[in-house]
Structure formats: structure tokens, C-alpha cells
């Protein structure tokens, strides 16, 4: 399969994602400049982390107007797979491709550290190689990572299985002490109602190689390729 990694002015995790796709999981990959008006030929689009357009106004608020985002929206609306990581998640929220909003961290400080996550739903394109309620560790690095959804939306998301990852303790407890940014219900990652768009604040590309001492993020990317291979087998 082929991954397309979008590059915005200010992206700084684009080559990391490209490296994982191309060199670690051995898939075809290309970098897509933000001024492109098409994502034709790719099977999964990645919106990487960074500070697109300097995070002016709000994180992701300007990037949503990049020419490429019209193509990404068409791609997603047609069922194409999209992964938004950190700033990419913020862009997906601003673009309306995922529900909810992102606000400043609870303590008004940039947070950069490893956190524990609990896999709430492993029946998705992006988490099928994890076990349900498995505890994994993935690093975060953000200032506007406090996910918000009102009570009605939160309940609908729970009913639809859209809450995929939650911040937790080493033992898997969901509590305020294990919540690094104040996100409602400790939410770290969600999928669209259709299930083809993933947004997550933690950086799986930063823990996808043994040389870093942690490969917990690798299965995000491998789950996508496994889903793709399965669909190919079923179609043949």
C-alpha cells in the first residue's frame, strides 16, 4: 500500500512518519506538499505533527484552509484512510473531519513526556493489532492537547465506539493524575463515526523502532497495512 504524508509550513514530524512508512514497515510512501490539490494514488494520508503555520490563531486553524485539505476531505468522505497525529489531529478537528475541539493544556504549559495509554477500542483500522484494554506507552509533545467534547457528543462517541485511546496510569487506571493535559474523559485518540479517520495526540512515529527502546507505536501503522492486506485478500 502507499502512504502520503502531508507537509505544511511548520511541520516537523513529516519525515519521521515517512521514515516509518517507507523504511520500517516497508510500504510505498511520498511527501505531499500542502499546495497540492490531489492525494490521488495513496491509500492512507498522514497529517503529521509540528506547528503548521506557526499555530497562529489556533493550532490547525490556518492549515485547514490549505489547498491539500480539500483533497483530504474528499478522500476521507469517500472512505479513504486518514491519520492525524498531534498537530494533524488538531487540523482534523478544525476541518470538521473529527468531532470536538482542542484547547490549551490544563496547566497552560507545553507537555513533552512519555505517557501511558489504554486501548479502548481495538476493533478499528488503526488498532486491530492491539488487545482491548492493552496498556501501551507513547510520547506526547503539545501545548494545545486538551481535547473537549460536550456531554451529548461524548455520549454519542462512546455509543459509536469512537473513543480509541485514553490516558491512563501504568496499571491502566483512568484518573486525573494520569491525564497530562486535562482532556475530557482522558481522551487521547478518537476515530470518525465511519471509522476511517484517526486523530491522536501521542506520537506513534516516535516509538516505532527498537533503537528508541519502545515500539508500542508501530502497531498503529502495521494495523493499517494489515487492514489493507485483508481487504485485498477478500476482494481477490
N, C-alpha and C positions, 0 to 999 in steps of 0.2 A: 504494500500500500504506500501511499505518498502523503507526507505531512507538509503543510505550508505554514511557515512561521512569519507572521506579520511583523514588520519593522516600522515603528513610529519614531519620529524625532524624540529622543529621550529614552527609548527602550534600552535596557541594559542586560536583559536575560535572554535576548533573541538567539544569540549564538550558543548559549547553554542548551536551550531547547532543541536547536538544530543539531547540536552535537549528540544529544541523547538519541534523537530520532535516527540520525544518519550513522553514527559510529557505535552506539551501544546496542540499540535494538535492530540495527542493520536494515532500516527501511529507507526508501527514497525520501528526499526532503528538499525543500527550496525555501529561500527567504523571499518574502513578498513585500515590496515597498509600499508604504501607506498611500501613495498616489495611484497605485494600480486600481483599475476598475473591474477586475475579474479575479476570481480564485479558481477558475476552470482548471481541471486536471488534478486537483488534490482531493484526498479522501477525508482529511481531517485538518482543520485550521486551528493553529495555536496563537492566541493573543498573549504575548509574554509579559513578564514583569518589567518594572522600570518606572520612569516618570514621564510618560508621554506628554509632550508639550509643556514640560515643567510642572505638571499637575496644577496649572493655573486655573482659577475659578474653583474647580473641584477635581479630584483625581478622576480622570477618564472623561470629563465633561467636554473637552475640546476634541479629543480623539474620536468621539462618536461621530463627528462630522467629517472625518477623513473620507476621501473617495472610496477607499477599500471597504469601509464599513457597510456601504450599500450592498456590495457584493457579498460580504459575510452574512448580512441579514437575509438576502435571497437564498444563499447557500443553506443557512440554518432553517429557514422557512420550508425548504424543500427536503428537509430531513438530514442534511449534512452534519457531520460531527464537528463540534467546536469546543475547544478547551481554553478557558481564560484563567490565567494564573496571576494572582496578586493584582497588579495594575490592569491585567487583562480581565479579571473578574470585575473590577470597577468599571471598565469600559462596557462590559456586557450589561451591567446594571443600568448605566447611563443610556445605553442603546435600547433598552426595553427587551432585550433578549432573555433576561432573567428577572425575576420579581424581587422587590425590596430595594434597599438603598444602603450606601456605605457612608459612615460618618467618622469623625475623628475618634481615635482611641480614647477609652475611658479616662486615662491619666494624662491625656494630651502630650504624650511622649512617643517618639519613634521606638518601636519594639523590634529587636533583632535577636532571636534566640531559637533554640530547638524547642518544640512543643510536642506534647502527646496528643494524638487524635484517636477517636473511636470511630470505626466504620459502622455507620448506622444503616446503610443500605448497600449490600454487595451485589444486588441484582440490577446493575446498571452497566452500560457500555464501558464505563471508566473504572469500575471497581470489581469486576467479576472475578478477578484473581485473588481477591482478599476474602477473608472469612468474616461473616457477620459479627459485629462487636469486637473484631480484632483491634488490638492496640498497636499503633504504629507511631513513629517519631519522624517529623518533617519540620524543617526550619521555616520561620516566618521572618519578614522584614518589611514593616509597613508603619505608616502613621495614620492612615485612614482605612483601618481594617475592621472597624466596629460595625458589623452587619445589623441592619434594622429591618424588621417587618412588623406590622401591627398585628394584633391578636387574631383578627379574622383571616388575614393572609397566612399567618403562621399555622393556623389550624388546617387550612386548605393544603398547605405544603406538606404537613405531617400526613394528612389523609392520602395524598398523592405519592408519598414516598420520595419527595424531592429533597429532603434533608439527608445528605450523604455522609458528611463528616462533622464531628463535633470535637471541640477542645475538651480534654479530659486529664485526669491525673495519671500517674504511672500505672495505677491499679485499675483505671478505667472509670473512675468516679466523675460524674458531670457536676461541677460546682463552680462557684465564683472564684475560688482560689486557683482553679486550673484554667480560667478564662483570661487570656492575656490582654484582651482589648475591650471587653465589655459587650461583645456580640450577643444579641438576644438568643436565648436558649443554647449558648455556647457554640453557635453555628460557625463552622469553618469552611464548609463547602456544600453547594446545592446543585441540583440539575433542573433543567426546564421541565415543564409538565410533560412534554413529549419524550424527554429523557435523552435528547441528542446534544444538549449543550451543558457543559460543566463549568462552574465557576468555583475557584478555591483560592483562599488567601495564602496558605502554605505553598512552598516552592518544591515540588517533587523533583524537578530537574537538578536540584542541588544535593539530592541524596539518591542518586541513581547509579552510583559506581562504588565498588568495594574500596577503591583508593581513598574515598572520603569517610570510610568507616561505617557507612549506613547506606543500604539500598532500598529502604522502605518506600521511596517514591517511585521506583522503577516500574512497579506493577500498575501504576496509573497508565503509563504508556503501553505496557505489554497487554493490559486489558483491552485497549482499543484495537491492537493488532489481532488479538485472539477473537474479538467480536467480528472483525473484518474477515478473517480467515474462515470463521464459522459460516458467515453469510455467503462467502464464495462457495464453500462446500455444499451448502444447502441449495444454492442456485444451479449447481452443476449436475 
